[in-house]
Amino acid sequence: MKVLVYFPRKKVDIFFEGAMLESIIKRACRNNEVTIIDKINKDVDIANFINLNAASTLAIRNAIGLSIPTILWMFWANNDNQARIIEVKKDGSEYIPNSRLDVINMMDGVVVPTNEGRLILRKLGVKIPVFVIPGAVGVSRLDKLKTNKVDIFRRYFRIADDKKYTISVMNVRARHELEQLNVLAGMMPEYNFYALISAGTSTLDRLRLRALNKLTSKNLIVSELVPEDVYRSGLIGASFFINLGFEKMNVMTLYEPMYLKVPLIMNKKTVFSEIINSEKAVLVNNAEEAAMAMDGKDFAALSEKGYAYTQKVNKDSFMEAIMNLFNKIYTRLLK
């Protein structure tokens, strides 16, 4: 079997959601002695795509012309500006731009992490088969960093040893999420709130990032994405991992704080209930409810339940599920 994992992108110095997904799909192939192909050609058996930029769209059309099964991965990396497919309207409703939807419906299948993701795609106009695979990421690097005596995140942002802080990750277009985080920061001055933003290299995205930064409270620090070890060091020491947006939280970002038992505060609209529910996180409607939770909620039992999930659904089970899917598709090709 020969598998293409196609994820063209401009910025390669930050290892974020799309790159994490690409890495784990390729690792699953290598562990099963499946040949990984870098470019579309007639020898490819299955072509996987993580984004729908111009290069990916062209490659998808070429693959379809060669009768190669084409698979798109969605709800894994939508925070990532390089992999973003689903957009959000001002009222919080999600949509897929028509040009992207047309390309998706030309393909052979979509892979999502939950059954709810499948239902959402149907409502958004996706008509092709949708496969469900519970996802995870590797955690060996986290385990190594936990033994590091140097707190890289605190040194990177020059945070005092006794200062408590929270972490949020979002796309540069998630203005509502940052506005809610800004309200929360104003209510909780004893914490620093770090919002790590995935933005593109375009002038428009730079202007968006600058505008977001101007809106923030003094204790809300808006930053572009940081190197992966800095980020993970920050997760290890964080008091909370917070998402107050509308968009469905992506598995590649959510899994690590769950594994580290970092208390989760999430907008009810952002979670997949198959992954996160009220037994694993505090689910809120707004910043005011989040502040109340930070002030008086005991998160220990919730964090333990989140950690338990990562013991059942992990990197190995994810890679096994990936290969099971590929083998099913490949077997059909041979018939």
PATIZA-726623 format. One record per atom (N, C-alpha, C): atom name; y, z, x. Coordinates in steps of 0.05 Angstrom, whole numbers, always signed. Atoms other than C-alpha are relative to their C-alpha. Example, Ala and Ser with C-alpha at 12.3 -4.5 7.8 and 13.67 -1.06 7.14 Angstrom:
2
   atomo        y        z        x
       N      -24       +0      +18
      CA      -90     +156     +246
       C      +24       +0      +18
       N      -24       -1      -16
      CA      -21     +143     +273
       C      +22      +14      -15
// end
This chain:
335
   atomo        y        z        x
       N      -24       +0      +17
      CA       +0       +0       +0
       C      +25       +0      +18
       N      -25       +1      -15
      CA      +70      -18      +25
       C      +23       +7      -19
       N      -21      -11      +17
      CA     +129      +20       -4
       C      +28       -3      +12
       N      -28       +1       -8
      CA     +203       +7       +0
       C      +15      +23      -12
       N      -18      -21      +10
      CA     +251      +66       -6
       C      +28       -8       +9
       N      -25      +13       -6
      CA     +320      +34      -10
       C      +24      +17       -8
       N      -24      -17       +5
      CA     +383      +76       -4
       C      +23       -7      +19
       N      -22       +8      -17
      CA     +440      +38      +28
       C      +25      +17       -5
       N      -24      -17       +3
      CA     +502      +81      +40
       C      +18       -3      +24
       N      -20       +3      -22
      CA     +565      +82      +82
       C       +0      +23      +18
       N       -4      -24      -16
      CA     +565     +153     +105
       C      -27      +13       +5
       N      +26      -10       -7
      CA     +504     +179     +142
       C       +0      +26      +15
       N       -2      -24      -16
      CA     +530     +240     +178
       C       -6      +26      -15
       N       +6      -23      +17
      CA     +520     +288     +119
       C      -26       -4      -15
       N      +27       +2      +13
      CA     +449     +300      +95
       C       +2      +14      -27
       N       -4      -11      +27
      CA     +459     +309      +20
       C      -22      -10      -19
       N      +21       +3      +20
      CA     +421     +298      -44
       C      -16      -26       +2
       N      +14      +26       -2
      CA     +406     +224      -39
       C      -17       -2      +25
       N      +15       +0      -25
      CA     +385     +230      +34
       C      -24      +19       -1
       N      +22      -19       +3
      CA     +342     +291      +17
       C      -23      -13      -16
       N      +20      +13      +16
      CA     +306     +251      -37
       C      -14      -22      +15
       N      +11      +22      -16
      CA     +297     +191       +8
       C      -20      +11      +21
       N      +17      -12      -21
      CA     +268     +236      +63
       C      -26       +9      -11
       N      +25      -12      +10
      CA     +217     +270      +18
       C      -19      -22      -11
       N      +17      +22       +9
      CA     +192     +204      -13
       C      -13      -13      +24
       N      +11      +12      -24
      CA     +183     +175      +57
       C      -21      +19      +13
       N      +20      -19      -11
      CA     +148     +238      +80
       C      -26       +0      -15
       N      +24       +3      +16
      CA     +100     +233      +22
       C      -16      -24       +8
       N      +14      +25       -9
      CA      +84     +162      +44
       C      -13       +4      +27
       N      +12       -4      -27
      CA      +74     +181     +117
       C      -24      +18       -1
       N      +22      -19       +2
      CA      +29     +239      +99
       C      -25      -13      -11
       N      +22      +14      +12
      CA      -15     +191      +61
       C       -6      -27      +12
       N       +5      +25      -15
      CA      -14     +135     +112
       C       +8      -25      -16
       N      -11      +23      +15
      CA      +26      +90      +66
       C      +22      -13      +17
       N      -20      +14      -16
      CA      +68      +37     +101
       C      +27       +0      -13
       N      -28       -1      +11
      CA     +143      +45      +92
       C      +14      -26      +10
       N      -15      +25       -5
      CA     +183      -20      +88
       C      +30       +5       -3
       N      -29       -4       +0
      CA     +258      -23     +103
       C      +15      -21      -16
       N      -14      +21      +14
      CA     +276      -89      +70
       C      -18      -14      -20
       N      +15      +15      +20
      CA     +255     -129       +9
       C      -13      -24      +13
       N      +14      +24       -7
      CA     +202     -180      +25
       C      -25       -2      -18
       N      +22       +5      +18
      CA     +141     -209      -10
       C      -24      +19       +4
       N      +23      -18       -6
      CA      +94     -158      +23
       C       +4      +28      -13
       N       -4      -26      +12
      CA     +126      -98      -13
       C      -16       +3      -26
       N      +15       -4      +25
      CA      +82      -68      -67
       C      +16      +16      -21
       N      -17      -16      +18
      CA     +131      -17      -97
       C      +27       +4      +13
       N      -27       -3      -10
      CA     +206      -15      -89
       C      +14      +22      -14
       N      -13      -23      +11
      CA     +242      +51      -99
       C      +30       -1       +6
       N      -29       +0       -4
      CA     +318      +57     -109
       C      +12      +26       -9
       N      -13      -25       +5
      CA     +362     +118     -107
       C      +28       -3      -11
       N      -27       +5      +11
      CA     +429      +87     -124
       C       +2      -28      -11
       N       -4      +26      +12
      CA     +458      +26     -159
       C      +26      -12      +11
       N      -24      +13      -11
      CA     +513       +3     -111
       C       -6      -30       +3
       N       +3      +29       -1
      CA     +523      -71      -97
       C      -25       -9      +16
       N      +23       +7      -17
      CA     +471      -73      -41
       C      -27       +5      -15
       N      +24       -7      +15
      CA     +418      -38      -84
       C       -4      -19      -23
       N       +2      +18      +23
      CA     +433      -82     -144
       C      -11      -27       +9
       N      +10      +26      -11
      CA     +423     -145     -102
       C      -29       +2       +7
       N      +28       -4       -8
      CA     +358     -117      -74
       C      -18       +2      -24
       N      +16       -2      +25
      CA     +333     -100     -144
       C       -5      -28      -12
       N       +3      +27      +10
      CA     +346     -171     -167
       C      -19      -17      +17
       N      +19      +14      -18
      CA     +310     -199     -106
       C      -28       +9       -5
       N      +27      -11       +4
      CA     +251     -152     -118
       C      -12      -11      -27
       N       +9      +11      +26
      CA     +247     -174     -191
       C       -8      -29       +2
       N       +7      +28       -4
      CA     +248     -246     -169
       C      -26       -4      +14
       N      +26       +2      -14
      CA     +188     -232     -124
       C      -23      +15      -15
       N      +19      -14      +17
      CA     +152     -195     -181
       C      -10      +26      +12
       N       +6      -26      -12
      CA     +154     -129     -143
       C       +8      +22      -20
       N       -8      -22      +18
      CA     +152      -66     -187
       C      +24      +16      +12
       N      -25      -14       -9
      CA     +221      -32     -183
       C       +3      +26      -14
       N       -2      -28      +11
      CA     +230      +43     -193
       C      +27      +12       +8
       N      -25      -14       -5
      CA     +296      +81     -200
       C       -3      +30       -4
       N       +1      -29       +1
      CA     +303     +156     -187
       C      +26      +11      -11
       N      -24      -10      +13
      CA     +352     +191     -234
       C       -2      +30       -6
       N       -3      -29       +3
      CA     +376     +264     -244
       C       -9      +15      +25
       N       +7      -14      -25
      CA     +358     +279     -172
       C      +24       +4      +18
       N      -21       +0      -20
      CA     +422     +264     -135
       C      +27       -9      -11
       N      -25      +11      +12
      CA     +480     +251     -183
       C      +25      +14      +10
       N      -24      -12      -13
      CA     +526     +300     -147
       C       +8      -16      +24
       N       -5      +15      -24
      CA     +520     +255      -87
       C      +15      -25       -6
       N      -17      +23       +5
      CA     +576     +204      -86
       C      -14      -26       +8
       N      +14      +23       -9
      CA     +529     +156      -50
       C      -23       -8      -20
       N      +23       +4      +18
      CA     +476     +162     -105
       C       +6       +2      -30
       N       -8       -5      +28
      CA     +515     +174     -169
       C       -5      -24      -18
       N       +5      +21      +19
      CA     +492     +134     -229
       C      +12       +6      -27
       N      -10       -9      +26
      CA     +509     +174     -292
       C      +29      +10       +3
       N      -28       -9       +0
      CA     +583     +186     -308
       C       +4      +18      -24
       N       -6      -19      +21
      CA     +616     +238     -353
       C      +28       -6      -11
       N      -25       +5      +13
      CA     +671     +226     -404
       C      +17      +26       -1
       N      -17      -23       +1
      CA     +730     +273     -414
       C      -10      +22      -19
       N      +10      -19      +19
      CA     +695     +306     -473
       C      -26      +13      +10
       N      +24      -12      -12
      CA     +636     +324     -428
       C      -26      -16       -6
       N      +24      +16       +6
      CA     +588     +271     -456
       C       -7      -18      +23
       N       +9      +17      -21
      CA     +546     +232     -406
       C       -3      -29       -9
       N       +4      +29       +7
      CA     +542     +156     -404
       C       -8      -15      +26
       N       +6      +18      -22
      CA     +515     +101     -360
       C      +17      -25       -4
       N      -16      +25       +3
      CA     +566      +44     -348
       C      -18      -24       -6
       N      +16      +23      +10
      CA     +542      -20     -381
       C      -12      -17      +23
       N      +10      +17      -22
      CA     +536      -58     -315
       C      -24      +13      +13
       N      +23      -14      -12
      CA     +489       -5     -288
       C      -23       +1      -20
       N      +22       -1      +20
      CA     +450       +1     -353
       C      -14      -27       -2
       N      +13      +26       +0
      CA     +437      -74     -353
       C      -20       -3      +23
       N      +18       +1      -23
      CA     +407      -69     -284
       C      -24      +18       -4
       N      +22      -19       +5
      CA     +365       -8     -302
       C      -21      -13      -18
       N      +18      +10      +20
      CA     +335      -43     -362
       C      -14      -26       +9
       N      +14      +22      -13
      CA     +314     -101     -317
       C      -24      +10      +17
       N      +20      -12      -18
      CA     +271      -53     -276
       C      -26       +8      -14
       N      +27       -7      +11
      CA     +200      -28     -285
       C       -3      +29       -8
       N       +3      -28       +7
      CA     +210      +47     -290
       C      +21      +17      +13
       N      -18      -20      -10
      CA     +253     +108     -279
       C      -16      +26       +5
       N      +12      -26       -5
      CA     +231     +174     -248
       C      +20      +22       -4
       N      -17      -23       +5
      CA     +262     +239     -273
       C      -15      +26       +4
       N      +13      -25       -6
      CA     +248     +313     -259
       C      -10      +16      -25
       N       +7      -15      +24
      CA     +240     +336     -332
       C       -3      -18      -24
       N       +3      +15      +25
      CA     +220     +313     -402
       C      +27       -3      -14
       N      -27       +2      +12
      CA     +291     +329     -425
       C      +15      -23      +13
       N      -12      +23      -13
      CA     +315     +279     -373
       C       -8      -26      -13
       N      +10      +24      +13
      CA     +271     +227     -406
       C      +15       -5      -27
       N      -13       +2      +26
      CA     +301     +242     -475
       C      +30       -8       +3
       N      -28       +7       -5
      CA     +372     +238     -447
       C       +3      -30       +6
       N       -1      +28       -7
      CA     +359     +170     -417
       C       -4      -18      -24
       N       +4      +16      +25
      CA     +333     +144     -483
       C      +26       -1      -16
       N      -25       -1      +15
      CA     +397     +167     -517
       C      +22      -17      +14
       N      -21      +15      -15
      CA     +438     +133     -462
       C       -6      -30       +1
       N       +5      +29       +2
      CA     +404      +66     -475
       C      -21      -10      +20
       N      +21       +9      -18
      CA     +348      +64     -423
       C      -25       -6      -16
       N      +23      +10      +16
      CA     +290      +24     -452
       C      -26       -2      +15
       N      +24       +4      -16
      CA     +241      +19     -395
       C      -16      +26       +2
       N      +16      -25       -3
      CA     +184      +69     -380
       C      +14      +21      +17
       N      -11      -23      -16
      CA     +207     +138     -355
       C      -23      +18       +8
       N      +21      -17      -10
      CA     +160     +178     -311
       C      +12      +27       +7
       N       -9      -27       -5
      CA     +167     +254     -305
       C      -15      +12      +23
       N      +12      -14      -23
      CA     +154     +289     -238
       C      +17      +25       +6
       N      -16      -24       -9
      CA     +176     +362     -225
       C       +5       -2      +30
       N       -8       +5      -28
      CA     +214     +359     -160
       C       +7      +25      +16
       N       -6      -22      -18
      CA     +228     +403     -100
       C      +10      -11      +26
       N       -9       +8      -26
      CA     +254     +401      -29
       C      -15      +17      +21
       N      +12      -16      -21
      CA     +229     +426      +38
       C      +17      +25       +6
       N      -15      -25       -5
      CA     +248     +498      +56
       C       -4      +11      +28
       N       +6      -11      -27
      CA     +224     +505     +128
       C      +26       +5      +16
       N      -25       -4      -14
      CA     +295     +497     +154
       C      +14      +25       -9
       N      -11      -24      +11
      CA     +319     +552     +108
       C      -13      +25      +13
       N      +15      -23      -12
      CA     +265     +599     +135
       C       +9       +4      +29
       N       -9       -3      -27
      CA     +287     +585     +206
       C      +28      +11       +2
       N      -27       -9       +0
      CA     +360     +596     +190
       C       +2      +30       -7
       N       -1      -28       +8
      CA     +345     +663     +158
       C       -4      +19      +23
       N       +5      -16      -24
      CA     +323     +689     +226
       C      +23       -2      +20
       N      -23       +4      -18
      CA     +388     +665     +259
       C      +19      +23       -1
       N      -18      -23       -1
      CA     +432     +723     +281
       C      +30       -9       -4
       N      -27      +10       +2
      CA     +494     +678     +278
       C       +4      -11      -28
       N       -6      +10      +27
      CA     +524     +667     +208
       C      +18      -24       +3
       N      -14      +25       -6
      CA     +544     +594     +217
       C      +22       -5      -21
       N      -19       +6      +22
      CA     +579     +589     +149
       C      +25      +17       +3
       N      -24      -17       -3
      CA     +624     +649     +161
       C      +17       -8      +24
       N      -15       +9      -24
      CA     +643     +623     +230
       C      +14      -26       -6
       N      -12      +26       +6
      CA     +656     +553     +203
       C      +25       +3      -17
       N      -23       -4      +18
      CA     +704     +578     +148
       C      +17      +25       +8
       N      -15      -24      -10
      CA     +728     +640     +188
       C       +2      +22      -22
       N       +2      -20      +21
      CA     +705     +689     +134
       C       -6      +27      +13
       N       +5      -27      -10
      CA     +709     +764     +148
       C      -28       +9       -7
       N      +27       -9       +4
      CA     +642     +799     +153
       C       -5      +14      -26
       N       +3      -15      +24
      CA     +655     +842      +92
       C       +9      -15      -25
       N      -10      +15      +23
      CA     +682     +787      +47
       C      -23      -13      -15
       N      +20      +12      +16
      CA     +638     +766      -11
       C       +9      -28       -8
       N       -8      +27       +7
      CA     +635     +693      -30
       C      -22      -13      -18
       N      +18      +16      +17
      CA     +603     +643      -78
       C       +1      -29      +10
       N       +1      +29       -7
      CA     +582     +570      -69
       C       -5      -17      -25
       N       +4      +20      +21
      CA     +588     +511     -116
       C       -1      -28      +14
       N       +1      +27      -10
      CA     +570     +438     -103
       C       +5      -19      -23
       N       -7      +18      +22
      CA     +600     +381     -143
       C      +10      -26      +11
       N      -11      +26       -7
      CA     +622     +309     -144
       C      +30       +0       -3
       N      -30       +1       +1
      CA     +695     +291     -134
       C      +10       -7      -28
       N       -9       +7      +27
      CA     +697     +265     -206
       C       -3      +24      -19
       N       +6      -22      +17
      CA     +676     +333     -234
       C      +25      +19       -3
       N      -25      -15       +1
      CA     +747     +356     -248
       C       -2      +25      -18
       N       +2      -23      +18
      CA     +729     +401     -307
       C      -14      +23      +13
       N      +15      -21      -13
      CA     +679     +439     -265
       C      +18      +15      +19
       N      -17      -14      -19
      CA     +731     +454     -212
       C      +22      +15      -15
       N      -20      -14      +16
      CA     +783     +473     -265
       C      -11      +27      -10
       N      +13      -25       +9
      CA     +734     +525     -293
       C       -4      +19      +23
       N       +4      -17      -24
      CA     +718     +550     -223
       C      +27      +12       +9
       N      -27      -10       -6
      CA     +793     +557     -211
       C       +8      +23      -17
       N       -5      -22      +19
      CA     +800     +600     -273
       C      -16      +25       +9
       N      +18      -22       -8
      CA     +741     +643     -250
       C      +11      +13      +26
       N      -11      -11      -25
      CA     +771     +651     -180
       C      +24      +17       -5
       N      -24      -16       +6
      CA     +836     +676     -210
       C       -7      +27      -12
       N       +9      -25      +12
      CA     +797     +729     -248
       C      -15      +19      +19
       N      +17      -16      -18
      CA     +755     +752     -189
       C      +10       -2      +29
       N      -13       +3      -26
      CA     +801     +759     -128
       C      -16      +13      +23
       N      +16      -12      -21
      CA     +749     +801      -90
       C      -20      -19      +13
       N      +18      +20      -10
      CA     +708     +738      -79
       C      +16      -24      +11
       N       -8      +27       -6
      CA     +721     +673      -42
       C      -19      -19      -14
       N      +16      +20      +14
      CA     +697     +613      -81
       C       +1      -26      +15
       N       +1      +25      -16
      CA     +674     +553      -39
       C      -11      -22      -17
       N       +8      +24      +15
      CA     +672     +486      -76
       C       -4      -22      +20
       N       +7      +21      -19
      CA     +637     +434      -33
       C       -2      -26      -15
       N       -4      +24      +16
      CA     +656     +365      -57
       C      -12      -24      +14
       N      +10      +26      -10
      CA     +618     +300      -48
       C      +20      -22       -9
       N      -20      +21       +5
      CA     +671     +245      -43
       C       -6      -24      +17
       N       +4      +25      -15
      CA     +670     +173      -21
       C      +22       -3      +20
       N      -20       +5      -21
      CA     +711     +142      +34
       C      +23      -17      -10
       N      -22      +17      +11
      CA     +756     +101      -13
       C      +26      +16       -2
       N      -26      -13       +3
      CA     +830     +115      -19
       C       +2      +16      -26
       N       +0      -14      +26
      CA     +820     +134      -92
       C      -14      +27       +1
       N      +14      -25       -2
      CA     +769     +187      -76
       C      +15      +20      +18
       N      -16      -18      -17
      CA     +813     +215      -21
       C      +23      +12      -16
       N      -22      -10      +17
      CA     +870     +220      -71
       C      -10      +21      -20
       N      +13      -19      +19
      CA     +823     +254     -121
       C       -4      +27      +14
       N       +6      -25      -14
      CA     +802     +305      -69
       C      +25      +15       +6
       N      -26      -13       -6
      CA     +874     +319      -49
       C      +11      +13      -25
       N      -10      -11      +25
      CA     +893     +329     -122
       C      -15      +25       -9
       N      +16      -23       +7
      CA     +835     +377     -134
       C       +9      +24      +17
       N       -8      -21      -19
      CA     +856     +418      -73
       C      +26      +13       -8
       N      -26      -10       +8
      CA     +927     +426     -100
       C       -2      +19      -25
       N       +2      -15      +25
      CA     +901     +457     -165
       C      -12      +28       +4
       N      +17      -23       -3
      CA     +864     +515     -134
       C      +14      +26       +5
       N      -10      -27       -7
      CA     +875     +590     -131
       C       -3       +5      +30
       N       +1       -6      -29
      CA     +884     +621      -62
       C      -28       +5      +10
       N      +27       -7       -8
      CA     +812     +646      -61
       C      -20      -21       -8
       N      +18      +22       +5
      CA     +782     +579      -83
       C       +5      -21      +22
       N       -2      +17      -23
      CA     +769     +537      -22
       C      -14      -26       -6
       N      +12      +26       +5
      CA     +758     +463      -34
       C       -5      -14      +26
       N       +7      +13      -25
      CA     +722     +427      +22
       C      -18      -24       -5
       N      +21      +21       +0
      CA     +685     +362      +34
       C      -27      +13       +7
       N      +26       -9       -8
      CA     +611     +369      +45
       C       -1       +8      +29
       N       +2      -10      -27
      CA     +594     +408     +108
       C      -28       -7      +11
       N      +26       +5      -11
      CA     +536     +397     +157
       C      -22      +17      -12
       N      +21      -13      +15
      CA     +469     +417     +128
       C       -6      +28       +9
       N       +6      -27       -8
      CA     +457     +478     +171
       C      +23      +19       -7
       N      -23      -16       +9
      CA     +527     +504     +155
       C       -3       +7      -29
       N       +3       -4      +29
      CA     +514     +494      +81
       C      -23      +20       -6
       N      +23      -18       +5
      CA     +446     +528      +83
       C       +5      +28       +9
       N       -8      -27       -9
      CA     +472     +586     +123
       C      +18      +13      -21
       N      -17      -10      +22
      CA     +524     +593      +68
       C      -16       +9      -24
       N      +17       -8      +22
      CA     +471     +595      +15
       C      -14      +26       +5
       N      +15      -24       -7
      CA     +433     +649      +52
       C      +17      +25       -5
       N      -18      -23       +2
      CA     +494     +695      +51
       C      +16       +1      -26
       N      -17       +1      +24
      CA     +523     +676      -17
       C       -7      +22      -20
       N       +4      -19      +21
      CA     +532     +727      -72
       C       -9      -13      -26
       N       +8      +16      +24
      CA     +525     +673     -126
       C       +1      -29       +6
       N       -2      +29       +1
      CA     +511     +600     -135
       C       +9       -7      -28
       N      -13       +3      +26
      CA     +555     +575     -192
       C       +4      -30       -6
       N       -6      +27      +10
      CA     +559     +511     -233
       C      +11       +3      -29
       N      -13       -2      +26
      CA     +609     +510     -291
       C       +7      -26      -12
       N       -7      +27      +10
      CA     +609     +436     -304
       C      -16       -8      -24
       N      +14      +11      +22
      CA     +581     +391     -358
       C      -25      -15       +8
       N      +22      +18       -8
      CA     +534     +347     -317
       C      -25      +16       +5
       N      +26      -13       -5
      CA     +460     +362     -312
       C       -3       +5      +30
       N       +3       -8      -28
      CA     +447     +400     -247
       C      -23      -15      +12
       N      +20      +17      -13
      CA     +408     +359     -197
       C      -19      +17      +16
       N      +21      -16      -12
      CA     +342     +385     -171
       C       +3       +3      +30
       N       -2       -2      -30
      CA     +356     +370      -98
       C      +20      +21       +9
       N      -19      -21       -7
      CA     +415     +418      -98
       C       -9      +27      -11
       N       +6      -25      +14
      CA     +388     +471     -146
       C      -24      +15      +13
       N      +25      -12       -9
      CA     +321     +484     -113
       C       +4      +21      +22
       N       -4      -17      -23
      CA     +346     +517      -49
       C      +11      +28       -7
       N       -9      -27       +8
      CA     +387     +574      -80
       C      -21      +15      -16
       N      +22      -13      +15
      CA     +328     +588     -127
       C      -20      +12      +20
       N      +19       -9      -20
      CA     +282     +594      -67
       C      +11      +24      +16
       N      -12      -21      -15
      CA     +331     +640      -32
       C       +7      +25      -17
       N       -6      -22      +19
      CA     +338     +685      -94
       C      +30       +5       -2
       N      -29       -3       +4
      CA     +413     +672      -97
       C       +5       +1      -30
       N       -5       -1      +29
      CA     +437     +694     -167
       C      +14      -25       -9
       N      -10      +25      +11
      CA     +452     +633     -210
       C      +17       +6      -25
       N      -17       +0      +24
      CA     +510     +627     -259
       C       +5      -29       -7
       N       -1      +28       +7
      CA     +506     +561     -296
       C      +11       -4      -28
       N       -7       +8      +26
      CA     +540     +528     -354
       C      -25       -9      -15
       N      +23       +6      +16
      CA     +490     +521     -411
       C       -6      -30       -1
       N       +3      +29       +3
      CA     +502     +445     -413
       C      -11      -12      +26
       N       +7      +12      -25
      CA     +485     +435     -340
       C      -29       +3       +8
       N      +28       -6       -8
      CA     +413     +461     -339
       C      -20      -17      -15
       N      +24       +9      +13
      CA     +346     +430     -354
       C      -16      +25       -6
       N      +14      -25       +8
      CA     +310     +485     -393
       C      -28       +1      +12
       N      +26       +0      -13
      CA     +244     +464     -361
       C       +1      +12      +28
       N       -4      -11      -27
      CA     +273     +487     -294
       C      +15      +27       -1
       N      -17      -24       +2
      CA     +327     +538     -311
       C       +3       +8      -29
       N       -5      -11      +27
      CA     +330     +583     -372
       C      +12      +28       +4
       N      -13      -27       -1
      CA     +358     +652     -389
       C      -17      +20      +14
       N      +17      -19      -16
      CA     +299     +684     -352
       C       +4       -4      +30
       N       -4       +6      -28
      CA     +321     +653     -286
       C      +30       +1       +8
       N      -28       +2       -6
      CA     +397     +650     -291
       C      +17      +11      -23
       N      -19       -7      +21
      CA     +458     +674     -329
       C      +12      -27      -10
       N      -11      +25      +11
      CA     +477     +616     -375
       C      +25       +7      -16
       N      -26       -7      +12
      CA     +550     +615     -397
       C      +12      -25      -12
       N      -15      +22      +12
      CA     +599     +572     -436
       C      +26       -5      +15
       N      -26       +3      -13
      CA     +661     +583     -393
       C       +4      +20      +22
       N       -6      -17      -23
      CA     +694     +619     -335
       C       +1      +30       -8
       N       -3      -28       +9
      CA     +708     +682     -376
       C      -28      +14       -2
       N      +27      -11       +1
      CA     +634     +693     -390
       C      -13       +3      +28
       N      +10       -2      -28
      CA     +618     +679     -317
       C      +11      +25      +14
       N      -12      -23      -12
      CA     +667     +733     -296
       C      -13      +26       -9
       N      +13      -24      +11
      CA     +635     +784     -342
       C      -28       +4      +13
       N      +26       -2      -13
      CA     +567     +767     -312
       C       +2      +10      +29
       N       -4       -8      -28
      CA     +592     +775     -241
       C       +7      +30       +2
       N       -9      -28       -1
      CA     +621     +843     -258
       C      -22      +20       -7
       N      +19      -21       +9
      CA     +562     +876     -292
       C      -29       -7       -3
       N      +27       +8       +5
      CA     +498     +836     -295
       C      -18       +6      +24
       N      +20       -4      -21
      CA     +436     +856     -256
       C      -17      -26       +2
       N      +13      +26       -4
      CA     +408     +791     -227
       C      -27       +1      +13
       N      +25       -2      -16
      CA     +347     +817     -190
       C      -24      -12      -14
       N      +23      +10      +14
      CA     +295     +801     -243
       C       +2      -30       -5
       N       -4      +28       +4
      CA     +326     +733     -257
       C       -6      -16      +26
       N       +4      +13      -26
      CA     +326     +715     -183
       C      -30       -2       +7
       N      +29       -1       -5
      CA     +253     +735     -177
       C      -15      -22      -16
       N      +12      +21      +17
      CA     +235     +688     -235
       C       +6      -27      +12
       N       -8      +25      -13
      CA     +273     +632     -201
       C      -17       -6      +24
       N      +16       +3      -24
      CA     +237     +644     -136
       C      -29       -7       -7
       N      +28       +5       +8
      CA     +169     +645     -172
       C       -4      -29       -8
       N       +2      +29       +7
      CA     +184     +575     -199
       C       -4      -16      +25
       N       +2      +15      -24
      CA     +192     +550     -128
       C      -27       +3      +14
       N      +26       -3      -11
      CA     +124     +577     -110
       C      -21      -17      -15
       N      +18      +17      +15
      CA      +91     +536     -165
       C       +7      -30       +3
       N      -10      +28       -4
      CA     +133     +473     -158
       C      +13       +0      +27
       N      -10       +0      -27
      CA     +144     +460      -84
       C       -2      -28      +12
       N       -1      +26      -14
      CA     +150     +405      -32
       C      -28      -14       -1
       N      +27      +12       -1
      CA      +74     +395      -28
       C       -8      -11      -27
       N       +8       +9      +26
      CA      +64     +390     -103
       C      +17      -24       -8
       N      -18      +23       +6
      CA     +124     +342     -108
       C      -11      -25      +14
       N      +10      +23      -15
      CA      +96     +297      -53
       C      -27      -10      -12
       N      +25       +8      +13
      CA      +28     +297      -87
       C       +5      -16      -25
       N       -7      +13      +25
      CA      +59     +277     -153
       C      +12      -28       +6
       N      -11      +25       -8
      CA      +98     +221     -118
       C      -23      -20       +6
       N      +22      +18       -7
      CA      +34     +192      -89
       C      -18       -6      -23
       N      +16       +5      +24
      CA       -3     +199     -155
       C      +13      -23      -16
       N      -14      +21      +14
      CA      +51     +157     -187
       C       -3      -27      +14
       N       +2      +25      -15
      CA      +50     +105     -132
       C      -28      -12       -3
       N      +28      +10       +2
      CA      -26     +100     -135
       C       -6      -12      -27
       N       +4      +11      +27
      CA      -25      +89     -211
       C      +13      -28       -2
       N      -14      +26       +1
      CA      +26      +33     -203
       C      -15      -21      +17
       N      +14      +19      -18
      CA      -12       +2     -145
       C      -27       -8      -12
       N      +25       +7      +12
      CA      -78       +6     -182
       C       +3      -21      -22
       N       -5      +20      +21
      CA      -48      -33     -240
       C       +5      -27      +12
       N       -6      +25      -13
      CA      -24      -86     -191
       C      -26      -14       +8
       N      +25      +12      -10
      CA      -95      -96     -166
       C      -18      -11      -22
       N      +17       +9      +23
      CA     -124     -108     -236
       C       +7      -29       -7
// end
